[in-house]
Amino acid sequence: MIFLFSYGSLQLERVQLARFGRRLEGRPDALPNHRLTTVKMPGGTVPIVQRSPGEEVLGVIYQLGAEELAAADAYEGVEYARRLVTLKSGVTAWVYLSRESA
């Protein structure tokens, strides 16, 4: 099983339909010892997650197939690095972190 933790636009139904061809079923979870912030990039402001002891980022965990994970990689682009993390629930999942934080 492949789990992906999303704290941003991958939670949007329109993004899921465009990327995966389906609406994902997820459940709430949290990423401990990280914080959510934003950075200005060409084209706008984007959310990023950075390490921050004692804080947590709320989001949703989804179960994906390998092809869907590859589609998520293409969507997230070079600003993010995909890393395995342990969520508050104890589940190990992929998450897209800022390259500096990863």
matplotlib code that plots the C-alpha trace (Angstrom):
import matplotlib.pyplot as plt

x = [0.0, 1.2, 0.0, 0.3, -0.2, -1.5, -1.7, -2.5, -4.0, -4.0, -7.0, -9.0, -11.5, -10.7, -7.0, -7.7, -9.9, -7.4, -4.4, -5.8, -9.1, -11.0, -11.9, -9.6, -11.0, -8.9, -8.9, -7.6, -4.1, -1.2, 2.5, 4.3, 7.3, 6.6, 4.9, 3.0, 4.2, 4.2, 6.9, 6.7, 7.5, 7.3, 3.6, 2.4, 2.6, 2.8, 2.5, 5.5, 6.2, 9.3, 10.7, 9.6, 9.8, 6.6, 4.4, 2.2, 0.7, -2.9, -3.9, -5.4, -3.9, -4.8, -4.1, -2.7, -1.5, 2.1, 0.9, -1.0, 2.0, 4.0, 1.2, 1.5, 5.2, 4.7, 2.1, 4.3, 7.3, 10.8, 10.0, 9.2, 11.0, 8.9, 10.0, 8.7, 7.4, 5.6, 2.3, 0.6, -1.5, 1.7, 1.1, 4.2, 3.3, 4.9, 4.8, 6.1, 8.5, 10.3, 13.6, 15.5, 13.6, 14.0]
y = [0.0, 3.5, 6.3, 10.0, 12.8, 16.0, 19.4, 21.4, 21.4, 17.6, 17.7, 19.6, 17.5, 19.3, 18.5, 14.9, 14.4, 16.1, 14.2, 10.8, 10.6, 10.0, 11.5, 10.2, 9.0, 10.1, 10.6, 13.3, 13.0, 15.2, 15.5, 16.1, 18.4, 20.4, 23.6, 25.0, 28.2, 29.8, 31.0, 33.3, 31.6, 32.7, 32.5, 32.9, 31.8, 28.1, 26.2, 24.4, 22.3, 22.7, 21.0, 22.7, 20.8, 20.8, 21.9, 19.9, 20.2, 19.0, 17.3, 14.2, 10.8, 9.0, 5.5, 5.6, 3.3, 3.5, 5.3, 7.8, 8.5, 9.2, 11.6, 13.4, 13.7, 15.3, 17.7, 18.8, 19.6, 20.5, 22.8, 19.8, 16.6, 13.5, 11.9, 9.1, 10.3, 8.8, 10.6, 11.2, 8.1, 6.0, 5.4, 5.8, 7.9, 10.0, 13.8, 16.6, 18.8, 21.9, 21.0, 22.9, 21.0, 17.6]
z = [0.0, -0.8, 1.4, 0.6, 3.1, 1.6, 3.3, 0.2, -3.3, -3.7, -1.4, -4.0, -5.9, -9.2, -8.8, -8.0, -11.0, -13.3, -11.9, -11.0, -12.9, -9.6, -6.3, -3.6, -0.3, 2.6, 6.4, 8.6, 10.0, 11.1, 10.5, 13.8, 14.3, 11.1, 10.3, 7.3, 5.7, 2.3, -0.1, -3.1, -6.4, -9.9, -10.6, -7.1, -3.5, -2.6, 0.6, 2.0, 5.1, 7.1, 10.2, 13.4, 16.7, 18.7, 15.9, 13.5, 10.1, 9.6, 6.4, 4.8, 4.2, 0.9, -0.4, -4.0, -6.7, -8.1, -11.3, -9.2, -7.0, -10.2, -11.3, -8.0, -8.5, -11.8, -10.3, -7.4, -9.6, -8.6, -5.7, -3.5, -2.5, -1.7, 1.6, 3.8, 7.2, 10.2, 10.8, 14.1, 13.6, 13.2, 9.5, 7.3, 4.3, 1.5, 1.8, -0.3, 1.7, 0.7, -0.9, 1.8, 4.6, 2.9]

ax = plt.figure().add_subplot(projection="3d")
ax.plot(x, y, z, "-o")
ax.set_aspect("equal")
plt.show()
